């Protein structure tokens, strides 16, 4: 029963993380926004998600590792979940080292004092976002596979 609960939580948490990032990718591409629209959208998203998502990501990493070690007798599932954990860690590192420094800059901008290179920073942020989305969705797929493997 403990393993079933951990696997359920693992699927739920990984789905929330990957789904949120994928939803942002599909619905919030800032490429065609004016400077003001971009600033408002980005600052609102940062306020809403900048604390929540790293916490969800960390919890998902811990649960994925827990699930891996609870299933270490099955080497294939163990390795797949360790790889999924690595993808989640990469996603977190991209967020921490790529997106969040740009987020910090954006939070200090006002409509009247946006930097001349704001579009370059926007595009850099978006590239980091796509990388973290791909790694999180890959991890989610691996977690699904590992969960279905034992059925």
C-alpha positions as a LaTeX table, in Angstrom:
\begin{tabular}{lrrr}
\hline
Residue & $x$ (\AA) & $y$ (\AA) & $z$ (\AA) \\
\hline
Unk1 & 0.00 & 0.00 & 0.00 \\
Unk2 & 2.89 & 2.38 & 0.77 \\
Unk3 & 4.38 & 1.85 & $-2.69$ \\
Unk4 & 1.02 & 2.44 & $-4.34$ \\
Unk5 & 0.60 & 5.73 & $-2.46$ \\
Unk6 & 4.10 & 6.90 & $-3.41$ \\
Unk7 & 3.57 & 5.99 & $-7.05$ \\
Unk8 & 0.23 & 7.83 & $-7.06$ \\
Unk9 & 1.80 & 10.95 & $-5.50$ \\
Unk10 & 4.68 & 10.71 & $-7.95$ \\
Unk11 & 2.32 & 10.71 & $-10.92$ \\
Unk12 & 0.24 & 13.52 & $-9.45$ \\
Unk13 & 3.15 & 15.81 & $-8.61$ \\
Unk14 & 5.07 & 15.18 & $-11.84$ \\
Unk15 & 1.86 & 15.79 & $-13.79$ \\
Unk16 & 1.28 & 19.09 & $-12.00$ \\
Unk17 & 4.83 & 20.29 & $-12.68$ \\
Unk18 & 4.97 & 19.17 & $-16.32$ \\
Unk19 & 1.40 & 20.31 & $-16.98$ \\
Unk20 & 2.00 & 23.78 & $-15.60$ \\
Unk21 & 5.17 & 24.24 & $-17.65$ \\
Unk22 & 3.51 & 22.86 & $-20.79$ \\
Unk23 & 0.48 & 25.11 & $-20.25$ \\
Unk24 & 2.76 & 28.13 & $-20.04$ \\
Unk25 & 4.49 & 26.99 & $-23.25$ \\
Unk26 & 1.22 & 26.63 & $-25.10$ \\
Unk27 & $-0.61$ & 29.68 & $-23.81$ \\
Unk28 & 1.86 & 32.36 & $-22.81$ \\
Unk29 & 4.38 & 32.75 & $-25.62$ \\
Unk30 & 5.41 & 36.40 & $-25.19$ \\
Unk31 & 6.90 & 36.83 & $-28.68$ \\
Unk32 & 4.15 & 39.04 & $-30.08$ \\
Unk33 & 3.38 & 41.05 & $-26.96$ \\
Unk34 & 4.03 & 44.76 & $-26.65$ \\
Unk35 & 6.52 & 45.83 & $-24.01$ \\
Unk36 & 3.75 & 46.78 & $-21.57$ \\
Unk37 & 1.73 & 43.59 & $-22.14$ \\
Unk38 & 4.88 & 41.48 & $-21.70$ \\
Unk39 & 5.82 & 43.30 & $-18.51$ \\
Unk40 & 2.36 & 42.89 & $-16.98$ \\
Unk41 & 2.03 & 39.24 & $-18.00$ \\
Unk42 & 5.51 & 38.28 & $-16.85$ \\
Unk43 & 5.34 & 40.11 & $-13.52$ \\
Unk44 & 1.95 & 38.54 & $-12.76$ \\
Unk45 & 3.19 & 35.06 & $-13.65$ \\
Unk46 & 6.34 & 35.54 & $-11.55$ \\
Unk47 & 4.28 & 36.65 & $-8.55$ \\
Unk48 & 1.98 & 33.65 & $-8.91$ \\
Unk49 & 4.52 & 30.91 & $-9.65$ \\
Unk50 & 8.02 & 31.95 & $-8.57$ \\
Unk51 & 7.66 & 30.39 & $-5.11$ \\
Unk52 & 5.11 & 27.66 & $-5.80$ \\
Unk53 & 6.81 & 25.94 & $-8.74$ \\
Unk54 & 10.24 & 25.41 & $-7.11$ \\
Unk55 & 8.48 & 23.89 & $-4.08$ \\
Unk56 & 6.42 & 21.58 & $-6.31$ \\
Unk57 & 9.56 & 20.69 & $-8.26$ \\
Unk58 & 11.52 & 19.86 & $-5.11$ \\
Unk59 & 8.71 & 17.71 & $-3.71$ \\
Unk60 & 8.46 & 15.90 & $-7.05$ \\
Unk61 & 12.21 & 15.18 & $-7.04$ \\
Unk62 & 12.02 & 13.78 & $-3.50$ \\
Unk63 & 8.97 & 11.62 & $-4.30$ \\
Unk64 & 10.56 & 10.34 & $-7.52$ \\
Unk65 & 13.71 & 9.34 & $-5.63$ \\
Unk66 & 11.61 & 7.72 & $-2.93$ \\
Unk67 & 9.69 & 5.78 & $-5.55$ \\
Unk68 & 12.95 & 4.68 & $-7.19$ \\
Unk69 & 14.42 & 3.37 & $-3.94$ \\
Unk70 & 11.19 & 1.63 & $-2.94$ \\
Unk71 & 11.42 & $-0.23$ & $-6.27$ \\
Unk72 & 15.17 & $-0.84$ & $-6.37$ \\
Unk73 & 14.63 & $-4.60$ & $-6.61$ \\
Unk74 & 13.42 & $-3.98$ & $-10.17$ \\
Unk75 & 16.57 & $-2.58$ & $-11.78$ \\
Unk76 & 14.79 & $-1.31$ & $-14.89$ \\
Unk77 & 12.23 & 0.72 & $-12.95$ \\
Unk78 & 14.90 & 1.90 & $-10.52$ \\
Unk79 & 17.11 & 3.20 & $-13.33$ \\
Unk80 & 14.21 & 4.78 & $-15.24$ \\
Unk81 & 13.11 & 6.65 & $-12.10$ \\
Unk82 & 16.69 & 7.80 & $-11.44$ \\
Unk83 & 16.83 & 9.12 & $-15.01$ \\
Unk84 & 13.46 & 10.84 & $-14.45$ \\
Unk85 & 14.92 & 12.38 & $-11.29$ \\
Unk86 & 17.90 & 13.64 & $-13.28$ \\
Unk87 & 15.57 & 15.29 & $-15.80$ \\
Unk88 & 13.63 & 16.94 & $-12.96$ \\
Unk89 & 16.89 & 18.19 & $-11.44$ \\
Unk90 & 17.95 & 19.60 & $-14.83$ \\
Unk91 & 14.59 & 21.37 & $-15.09$ \\
Unk92 & 15.11 & 22.85 & $-11.63$ \\
Unk93 & 18.65 & 23.96 & $-12.38$ \\
Unk94 & 17.56 & 25.61 & $-15.64$ \\
Unk95 & 14.88 & 27.44 & $-13.66$ \\
Unk96 & 17.23 & 28.47 & $-10.87$ \\
Unk97 & 20.21 & 29.46 & $-13.03$ \\
Unk98 & 18.42 & 30.64 & $-16.18$ \\
Unk99 & 14.85 & 31.78 & $-15.64$ \\
Unk100 & 14.97 & 33.11 & $-12.08$ \\
Unk101 & 17.83 & 35.60 & $-12.61$ \\
Unk102 & 15.84 & 37.07 & $-15.50$ \\
Unk103 & 12.68 & 37.00 & $-13.34$ \\
Unk104 & 14.52 & 39.06 & $-10.72$ \\
Unk105 & 15.40 & 41.67 & $-13.32$ \\
Unk106 & 11.86 & 41.78 & $-14.74$ \\
Unk107 & 10.38 & 42.33 & $-11.28$ \\
Unk108 & 12.41 & 45.54 & $-10.99$ \\
Unk109 & 11.24 & 46.96 & $-14.31$ \\
Unk110 & 8.56 & 49.59 & $-14.65$ \\
Unk111 & 6.74 & 50.64 & $-17.79$ \\
Unk112 & 8.83 & 53.77 & $-18.10$ \\
Unk113 & 12.22 & 52.17 & $-17.50$ \\
Unk114 & 12.28 & 48.87 & $-19.39$ \\
Unk115 & 15.79 & 48.21 & $-20.70$ \\
Unk116 & 16.52 & 48.58 & $-24.38$ \\
Unk117 & 17.39 & 44.87 & $-24.60$ \\
Unk118 & 14.16 & 43.62 & $-22.99$ \\
Unk119 & 13.30 & 41.54 & $-26.07$ \\
Unk120 & 16.65 & 39.77 & $-25.90$ \\
Unk121 & 16.05 & 38.92 & $-22.23$ \\
Unk122 & 12.49 & 37.83 & $-23.06$ \\
Unk123 & 13.79 & 35.47 & $-25.76$ \\
Unk124 & 16.51 & 34.11 & $-23.49$ \\
Unk125 & 13.92 & 33.46 & $-20.75$ \\
Unk126 & 11.67 & 31.70 & $-23.28$ \\
Unk127 & 14.53 & 29.44 & $-24.45$ \\
Unk128 & 15.23 & 28.44 & $-20.84$ \\
Unk129 & 11.52 & 27.83 & $-20.36$ \\
Unk130 & 11.30 & 25.51 & $-23.37$ \\
Unk131 & 14.32 & 23.52 & $-22.11$ \\
Unk132 & 12.82 & 23.10 & $-18.63$ \\
Unk133 & 9.45 & 22.16 & $-20.14$ \\
Unk134 & 11.02 & 19.45 & $-22.31$ \\
Unk135 & 12.96 & 18.01 & $-19.38$ \\
Unk136 & 9.93 & 18.05 & $-17.05$ \\
Unk137 & 7.64 & 16.45 & $-19.64$ \\
Unk138 & 10.30 & 13.82 & $-20.37$ \\
Unk139 & 10.54 & 13.06 & $-16.65$ \\
Unk140 & 6.76 & 12.79 & $-16.43$ \\
Unk141 & 6.71 & 10.36 & $-19.36$ \\
Unk142 & 9.36 & 8.20 & $-17.69$ \\
Unk143 & 7.43 & 8.23 & $-14.41$ \\
Unk144 & 4.25 & 7.17 & $-16.24$ \\
Unk145 & 6.15 & 4.37 & $-17.97$ \\
Unk146 & 7.62 & 3.15 & $-14.68$ \\
Unk147 & 4.19 & 3.25 & $-13.04$ \\
Unk148 & 2.52 & 1.28 & $-15.83$ \\
Unk149 & 5.38 & $-1.19$ & $-16.10$ \\
Unk150 & 4.28 & $-3.13$ & $-13.01$ \\
Unk151 & 0.61 & $-3.47$ & $-14.01$ \\
\hline
\end{tabular}
